[in-house]
Amino acid sequence: MKIRIAIVEDEKNYNNALKKVIDYQDDMRVVAQFFDGREALQQLADLSPDVVMMDIQLQDMLGIEIIEKLKQQMPSTQFIMCTSFEDEEKIFNSLKAGAMGYLVKGESMDKILSSIRDAYNGGAPMSFSIARKVLRHFERKLPEIQGFNELTEREKEILELLSQGLLYKEIADKKFISIDTVKKHVGNIYRKLHVNNKVEAINKFNHFKN
């Protein structure tokens, strides 16, 4: 069975070049080409392609907006961003919206074809420069994540209750422990998360949850 692909790209020459190369493959075919976002938004869900090659900066809207609006209706479709933008904000907004891959225009057609196959099979294909930025981003977050993972289950429960606005006495009553025990747990939470007060602890907790 062939991989069904839709291309959303307002640069006509690039759109047509992608179609030509994809249709030449034995295992894939282009089921639709869109040259603006509005038409893609109206028709993509009904087509339900396996993979969508999505430009970020379309003339009438951002490709990220299209993914945000359609992803829930198209849970089995994999979106690959194919764009000239390499700034972190667009990369992470794309990934948060639900894109599975991020390719920079200028990649070889072989890389694009292998990325389509990877995404179809559950992979997350990225251009090398993009993958490096993603890794750097998570390296910066790593100390915080490690701190959170050091918390015991009881400490996580207490932090959750703190974030809900409960006082030490209310937490003690709810968990059937003494106020001193709650304070001891809170002290351990502060130490492990490298924070100095409840507000910082709750902010970090909300960051981890999101």
N, C-alpha and C positions, 0 to 999 in steps of 0.2 A: 504494500500500500504506500502510495507516495505522500510525502510531507506536503501539506497544503499551506501555502504562504501568501500573505498579503503584504503589499509594500505601501507605506504611507510616506511620501517624499515629494516635496513641491518642486524640486529641481528635476525637470523632465528628463534631461539626458542621463542623469544618474539613476533615476527610477527605471528608465527603459533599459539601461545597461545591466542593472540588477536582474530585471525580468529575463533578459536574454540569456544571461549566464545560468540563472536558476533553472529555467525551462530546459536548458541543455542537459541537465543532470537526470540520470535514470530514476533517482529516488525522490524527486521533489518537483512541484509545479506551482506556478503563481496563479492563485484563484482570483486575485483582485489587485488593481493598482489604484491608488488614490493620490491626487495631486493637491488636496487641501484637507484641512482638519475636519471641517463641517461635514463633508460627505463621508469621511471615514467614521465619524461619530455616529452617523445615521445608519450605516450599512454593516459595520464590522461585526456587531453582535449576531446578526442574522446569518452571516457567512460562517462564523465560528471557525476561522482558520487555525491550524496547529501552531503556526509561528507568525508574528507580525514584525516586520522590519519598520521601525518607527523613527522618523526624524524628530528632533526636539523642537527646533525653531521653524514651525510652519508659518506661512504668511498670515493666516487668520487666527491661529492659536498655538499653544505649546503642546507638543506631543505628550508631555507629562500629564496635562489636563485630560487628554483623551483616555490615557490608561487609568487615571483615578476614577473616571466616570464609568468605564466599561469593565474593569477588572472583575468586579463581583458577578457581572453577567456572563463573563467569559473565563471561568476558573481554570479551564483546561488549556487555554491559549497562552503561549509563552511570548512575551514582548522583548524584543532586542532593540535598544536605542542605537541608532546609527547616525552619528553627528560630528560636527567639527568642534563642538564645545568640550573642553576638558576641565572646567572649573568645578571645584568640589561641591558647591551648592547644587548645581544641576545633576551631578553624578548621584548624590545622595537623595535628592528629591525624586529622581527617576527610580532608584532602588526602593525607596519608601512607598512610591506609588504602586510598585509591583512589577517593575521591569526585571527580567532575569539575566539580561546581558547588556553590555555597554561597549560599543565599538566606535572607534574614531574613523571618520571618513579618510580614505587614503590607505586603509588596510587592503591587502591583496584579496582578490576574489576567492582564492583558496581558503584564506582565513575566514572570510564571510560565510562561505559554504560549510566549512567545518563547524563554525559557530552555530549555524542553523541546526545542524545535526546534533550538536551538543545540547542546545536548548531543548530540542524536541525530546531528547533522552534524559532530561532532568538536570542538565549541567547549567553553569552560570558563566558563559563565555565573556571575556573582557579583553580589550586591548591591553598590551603589557603596561603602558603608561597609566592606564586607569586602574588596573589591578594593584599597581604600586601605591597609588594614592589611597585606595581603599585599605590596604594593609597598614599604611602609615597612620591613617585615621584610627584604626582599631588598636594599633600599638599605643597611641596616645591615651586611649580609653582603658587600656589593660590594667593599670594599677588600681583604678576605681573598681573595675569588675572583679579583680582579685579580692579586694577588700570586702565586697559584698558576698562573695562566695565563702569567705572565712566565717561569716555569721552562722551560728547554730540555728536550727529550726525554731527554737523558742525565741531567740533574739530577733529573727525575722518576723515572728508573730507579734512581738512587742513593738517592733518598729512599724508594722502595719497599723496597730492600734494607735500608736502615737500620731501617725499620719492622718488618722480619722478624728484627731482632736481629743482623744481620751486623756484624762489626768492620771497620774501615777496610782492614786487610790482606786480609780475606776478600773485600771488595768489589773491591779492586785486582786480586786474583787472578782473580776471576770475570769482570771486565770487561777484563782484560789491560791495565791501566794502572798507573801508579805510585801509591804511597800519597800522595805530594805532590799528584798530580792529583786524587785523591779528596778530600783536604783542601780543595783550591781549590774544587772543586764544592760541597762542604758549606758553605764560607764564603759562596758565592754564593746557596745555598739559604736560609741564615739571613738574609742581607741582603734578599732578595726577599720572603721571608715575614714579615719584621719580627719575627724571633724571636731568642733569645739562646742556645739550647741544643738538643740533640738531642730531648729530651722534648717541648719546645714544637713543634718542627718535625714530629715524628711525630703529635702530637695534632692539629695543623692538617691534616696529610695524611689522617688517618683521618676528620676532619670533612668534607673535600672528597670523599672516596670515598663517604661515606654521603649 
